[in-house]
């Protein structure tokens, strides 16, 4: 099984409570992606999670350093600024290695890389995620738009599988509805495996000697509602995704269907 490094999926919330004349403040720290991590760990993978605020200090600064701790890197709901503006650079003008370039090199040298959708991946809300303006853009199997790329689907939209691929063999042609995704364009040489509301949802490609993927919706709420998280195909989908990205040759469709039935 694979060593998975999950980057992001954490946030701080500061709230103002207004009660007539008076107001007070509360703060909260949340770690997301629990369903994703649990699904991968049940499948036998080893998952290391570096939350967003620790990336600038905990993520290795070289491709070789990343390869020492991970077979597959998953970037979920954290923007490029977190990687390219470490505290020493932003506050003290001290040059530091570009961790995005390290991620690109990791993929080029044989690592697996998956970008998962959210308000701070791909282009993101108000285009603040800005991954399309980084060295990693050339490694992704999709083109990142240079604008706010959110597609909000509050009524829900059902994904459809449009092409045969070992990751989705046996998972069925339609999946539970999702509530949103990031709009991207699949690159000409990539495999567009699934779509949602007419937009790419799951895309795979190769870069250098590595494999890369894009899942443009969420792996957790809010875009991934309870029905998707509880779907019997959720764990096999991401288990097979990280295994393929790690370079594993996956079993044929009949064996994949058996995996789903066994969940």
LINPE-V872843 format. One line per field, one symbol per residue. ss: DSSP state (h for helix, s for strand, l for the rest). phi: phi as a letter, one per 40 degrees, with the letter a starting at -180 (. if undefined). psi: psi as a letter, one per 40 degrees, with the letter a starting at -180 (. if undefined). A space follows every 50 residues. Layout:
BEGIN
ss->???
phi->???
psi->???
END
This chain:
BEGIN
ss->llsssssslssssssssssllssssssssssllhhhhhhhhhlllsssss lhhhhhhhllllhhhhhhhllsssssllllhhhhllhhhhhhllllllhh hhhhhhhhlllsssssllllllllhhhlllhhhlhhhhlllsssllllls sssssssssssllllllllllllssssssssslsssllllssssssllss sssssssllssssssllllllllllhhhhllhhhhhhhhhhhhhhlllll llhhhhhhhhhhl
phi->.bcbbcbhfaabbbbbbbbgccaabbbabbbbgccccccccccgcbbbbb cdcbdcbbcdcbccccccbacbbbbbfaccdccbbcdccccbfccbdccc cccccdccchccabbbcicbbfcgcffccfccbbccdccccbccccadbc bcbccgaccbcbacadcbdgcgcbbdcbbiaccbbccdccbccabafgbd bbbbabafbbbbabbccccadccccdccccccccccdcccccccccgccc ccdcccccdcccc
psi->iihhhhhafiiihhihhhgbdiiiiiiihhhaedddddddddeeihhhhh ideededdhieiddddddeidhhhhhfhiddddegidddddefhhiihdd ddddddddeeiihhhiiiefibdahffddfdefidedddieihhifiheh hhgdeihhiiheihiddeheeidiiiiieiihhihhideihhdiihfeih dhhiaihbeiiiihheaieiiddhiddddeheeddddddddddddeeihi iiddddddddde.
END
